[in-house]
Amino acid sequence: MKNVDESMRKPGRVKCKYCPQTYANDSRSNGTSTMKGHVTLQCRKSPIYIGSKRQRQLSFEPSEKGGNLVAIAFENKTSKLACARMVVHDELSFSFVENEGFREFMRVTQPEF
């Protein structure tokens, strides 16, 4: 963030380095959480932009007639239930999900798991 007027004095408002958005920036009355929220959740040009955690992603769901695009969102409870079903259906040992290989696989495919 830069001062709106490009000066080095204590800023009253600051401007994002990546877009024209400005925010009040007095650490005593405004805090810095608005700037952090902006660069991580709102400013798409920011290198640390992560977007909304609730945003859905498009996924291809195959079917006999070709398939459909569906919007899915990660849900921890649903993922754990699917993992338990996999262990039971494939007759895996319960310790399978504690192995480093499985943990690495889940870190790559779904970091929120």
C-alpha positions in Angstrom: 0.0 0.0 0.0 1.2 3.5 -0.8 0.0 6.9 0.5 -2.6 8.4 -1.8 -0.5 11.5 -2.3 2.8 9.5 -2.5 4.3 11.2 0.5 6.2 9.6 3.3 4.2 11.1 6.2 1.9 9.0 8.3 -1.0 8.3 5.9 -4.6 9.0 6.5 -5.6 7.0 3.4 -3.5 4.5 1.5 -3.8 3.2 -2.1 -3.3 -0.4 -3.1 -0.2 -1.1 -5.1 -2.1 -3.3 -7.5 -5.4 -1.5 -8.1 -6.9 2.0 -7.5 -8.7 1.1 -4.3 -8.0 3.3 -1.2 -8.5 2.6 2.5 -8.3 4.6 5.7 -5.0 3.5 7.5 -4.7 4.9 11.0 -3.5 1.9 13.0 -5.2 3.2 16.2 -8.7 3.9 14.9 -8.9 1.9 11.6 -6.4 -0.9 12.1 -4.8 -2.8 9.2 -7.2 -5.6 8.8 -9.0 -3.8 5.9 -5.8 -3.7 3.9 -5.0 -7.3 4.6 -8.6 -8.3 3.7 -8.3 -6.4 0.5 -5.0 -7.9 -0.8 -5.9 -11.4 0.2 -9.6 -11.6 -0.6 -10.6 -8.8 -3.0 -7.7 -7.6 -5.1 -7.3 -10.1 -7.9 -4.0 -8.5 -9.1 -2.3 -9.0 -5.7 0.3 -11.9 -5.6 -1.2 -13.1 -2.3 -4.8 -13.1 -3.5 -6.6 -16.3 -2.3 -10.2 -15.4 -3.1 -13.2 -16.5 -1.2 -13.1 -19.9 0.6 -16.8 -20.4 0.0 -16.5 -19.8 -3.8 -17.6 -22.8 -5.8 -15.4 -24.5 -8.4 -16.6 -26.0 -11.7 -16.1 -29.7 -12.0 -16.9 -32.1 -14.8 -19.4 -34.8 -13.9 -19.2 -37.6 -16.6 -22.3 -39.4 -17.7 -23.4 -41.8 -20.5 -24.6 -38.8 -22.6 -21.3 -36.9 -22.3 -21.4 -35.2 -19.0 -22.2 -31.9 -17.2 -20.4 -29.1 -15.5 -21.4 -28.8 -11.9 -20.5 -26.2 -9.3 -19.0 -27.8 -6.2 -17.8 -26.4 -2.9 -15.4 -28.2 -0.5 -17.1 -29.5 2.7 -15.0 -31.1 5.3 -17.8 -33.4 6.6 -18.6 -34.7 3.1 -15.0 -35.4 2.3 -14.5 -37.3 5.5 -17.6 -39.4 4.8 -16.4 -40.2 1.3 -13.0 -41.2 2.7 -14.6 -43.5 5.2 -16.7 -45.1 2.4 -13.6 -45.6 0.3 -11.8 -47.4 3.2 -14.8 -49.7 3.8 -15.6 -50.3 0.1 -12.0 -51.1 -0.9 -11.4 -53.1 2.4 -8.4 -50.9 3.3 -6.9 -50.8 6.8 -8.1 -47.8 8.8 -4.5 -46.7 9.1 -4.4 -46.1 5.4 -5.5 -42.5 5.8 -2.7 -41.9 8.3 0.1 -42.8 5.9 2.3 -40.1 4.5 1.4 -41.0 0.9 -2.3 -40.4 1.4 -1.7 -37.2 3.3 0.6 -35.9 0.5 -2.1 -36.9 -2.1 -4.8 -35.0 -0.2 -2.5 -31.9 0.3 -2.1 -31.7 -3.5 -5.7 -32.5 -4.5 -7.5 -30.6 -1.7 -5.4 -28.5 0.6 -8.4 -27.7 2.9 -8.9 -31.4 3.8 
